[in-house]
Amino acid sequence: MKKGTQINTESILQAKKLFDVIGHEVRVSIMMFIYTHGEVYISEVNREFNYIEKANISRHLKMLNDVGVLEYRKQGRCVYCTINKDMIGKIFTTTDILFGV
């Protein structure tokens, strides 16, 4: 653990929620798809994962957004999403603090 870093119950519970969300196999695949394409139109995600119902994809995207991993941008009726690189940095920092990795 880094010197001067304090861990409390709330921060551990927040980390648990974050890791629960990003650790799901489908959400990992969605994150990798978005990451490798930069910014994607939501319909592209639906096309890429056409074996999953749109409602389930929407639920996965919402969960990723709720923990701050995704960022959305609207342009007219189109919604685009990208990976929040600041949050990814925080994830690695959290992992380092909690596990010394």
Secondary structure, 3 states (H helix, E strand, C coil): CCCCCCCCHHHHHHHHHHHHHHCCHHHHHHHHHHHHHCEEEHHHHHHHCCCCCHHHHHHHHHHHHHCCCEEEEEECCEEEEEECHHHHHHHHHHHHHHHCC
